[in-house]
Amino acid sequence: MRLTIKEQVLRFVESKGQATFTECQRFIVDMKYGEGTYDSGAAPTGNRWRGHFSGAFSVRYPFTRYRKGIEKKPKSIGYFRKGPNRLEKVDGKYIVIREKTA
């Protein structure tokens, strides 16, 4: 069975217990383009691979508030952050959440 990129990232984070955004980025880029690719992209102005798949990690909120003082709700949630098996950000690092489904 072929694993999705999401499942591979979830397993990577599980193997570490928790991971930073940069560690996840390095894992994805190296997995897709070969070991050491992420580190070879370093430059004085930043890493050219920085932000690769960043939309999959995002949780975007609308700029306008919902009805007077009600807590704002996400406008969109990135692929790695939604579903019963997902990443969740805690204290600046990602952990894996796996919910049992019926």
HELIX and SHEET records of a PDB file:
HELIX    1   1 ILE A    5  LYS A   16  1                                  12    
HELIX    2   2 PHE A   21  TYR A   33  1                                  13    
HELIX    3   3 THR A   37  SER A   40  1                                   4    
HELIX    4   4 SER A   54  PHE A   57  5                                   4    
HELIX    5   5 TYR A   79  ARG A   81  5                                   3    
SHEET    1   A 2 VAL A  59  ARG A  60  0                                        
SHEET    2   A 2 SER A  76  ILE A  77 -1                                        
SHEET    1   B 2 ASN A  85  VAL A  90  0                                        
SHEET    2   B 2 LYS A  93  ARG A  98 -1                                        
END                                                                             
